Amino acid sequence: MSSVLYDAQGPRAKRRNVIFTVVFLVAVAALLWWVFNALQDMGQLEWVKWKPFFGTEAWSTYLWPGLQNTLKAAALAMVIALPLGAVLGISRLSDHVWVRVPAAIIVEFFRAIPVLVLMIFGLALYSEYTDINSDDRPLYAVVTGLVLYNAAVLAEIVRAGILSLPKGQSEAAMAIGLRKGQVMRSILLPQAVTAMLPAIVSQMVVIVKDTALGGGVLTFSDLIAAVSPMSAYYGANTIASFTVVALIFIAINFALTTFASWLEGRLRRGKKSTGAVLDPNDASIAGAAGTGAAGV
């Protein structure tokens, strides 16, 4: 069968696709086998390398403190970046030039700078011009970099979500006397939230992952920073340590994405209802009242 999007494959195309699929699977299997043998030859798959993670010492001493700092930095960045991004995104839609232009400059400036550069700049700034304790500076620098970059990205998400709505809704609202602020709060934003939710959650996942930059460069004691002392203490089990840390990140981001999918579905189901459902008898009574038959 053919459709407007593609033409149905013929016998030769089907055979070619089957051959490509088989070759690709064989290549992937060969690569995995090579990686497995290389790790085994280096002794990285020995039980002694993985045994510490099945006890409590590695978790209580290294992983749990690092996970706490990772979640703390990510949570602070999310709490600050979300409202800041919403304000900047709405400001870019303002009718006032003195509001729209500065917001656009801020968004484009911080969106163009790598988040790691912002973190390093924040660390130098806090070191030179503040009295923040040296132990707390990496956390402040990581949160600052994450907030500045992700607020700029979230501002574009908010702006695109609002602009994706039909213009007729805002025009109809203004026609009945609502001000632009009322239209934004009561009509546009509630609808745009559902459309923006997948992109917002994707950015939240980016925030969680980017906390690793602080551990790798700024000596921020997160999960990534915990790998080096943990590997040294348990006999150079670097591969095992990084694997466990990667699995923790996967679990956190999967939980975040799953919750967002559930919330999006709930919001969409909640908007399908247009009001109370009338019983057939109620409908007939209402119709009779409308024609004057109820008074007979």
LINDAKA-V394998 format. One record per pair of residues at least 4 apart in sequence whose C-alpha atoms are under 6 Angstrom apart, sorted by the first residue. I is the first residue (numbers start at 0). J is the second residue. D is the distance in whole Angstrom. If there is no record, write none. Layout:
I & J & D
I & J & D
This chain:
0 & 7 & 5
1 & 6 & 5
1 & 7 & 5
8 & 12 & 6
38 & 43 & 5
39 & 43 & 6
39 & 44 & 5
46 & 50 & 6
48 & 236 & 5
56 & 60 & 6
57 & 61 & 6
58 & 62 & 5
58 & 63 & 5
59 & 63 & 5
61 & 225 & 6
62 & 66 & 6
65 & 220 & 6
65 & 221 & 4
65 & 222 & 4
66 & 222 & 5
68 & 221 & 5
69 & 221 & 5
70 & 74 & 6
72 & 142 & 6
73 & 207 & 5
76 & 80 & 6
76 & 142 & 5
76 & 145 & 6
76 & 146 & 5
77 & 81 & 6
80 & 84 & 6
80 & 146 & 5
80 & 150 & 5
83 & 150 & 6
84 & 88 & 6
84 & 150 & 4
84 & 153 & 5
84 & 154 & 4
85 & 154 & 6
86 & 90 & 6
87 & 102 & 6
87 & 154 & 5
88 & 154 & 4
88 & 155 & 6
88 & 157 & 5
88 & 158 & 5
90 & 99 & 6
91 & 99 & 5
91 & 102 & 6
91 & 103 & 6
93 & 99 & 5
96 & 100 & 6
104 & 108 & 6
106 & 110 & 6
106 & 151 & 5
109 & 148 & 5
110 & 148 & 6
110 & 151 & 5
114 & 144 & 6
114 & 148 & 6
117 & 121 & 6
117 & 144 & 5
118 & 140 & 5
118 & 141 & 5
118 & 144 & 4
121 & 140 & 5
122 & 140 & 5
124 & 128 & 6
125 & 129 & 5
137 & 217 & 6
137 & 219 & 5
139 & 143 & 6
141 & 213 & 6
142 & 146 & 6
145 & 149 & 6
146 & 150 & 6
149 & 153 & 6
155 & 159 & 6
160 & 191 & 5
160 & 195 & 6
161 & 191 & 6
167 & 171 & 6
172 & 177 & 6
173 & 177 & 5
177 & 181 & 6
181 & 185 & 6
182 & 186 & 5
183 & 187 & 5
183 & 188 & 6
184 & 188 & 6
191 & 195 & 6
192 & 196 & 6
204 & 252 & 6
205 & 209 & 6
211 & 223 & 6
212 & 216 & 6
213 & 217 & 5
213 & 219 & 5
214 & 218 & 5
214 & 219 & 4
214 & 220 & 6
214 & 221 & 5
214 & 223 & 5
214 & 224 & 5
220 & 224 & 5
226 & 230 & 6
226 & 240 & 6
230 & 235 & 5
230 & 236 & 5
230 & 237 & 5
231 & 235 & 5
241 & 245 & 6
249 & 253 & 6
253 & 257 & 6
287 & 292 & 5
287 & 293 & 5
288 & 292 & 6
288 & 293 & 5
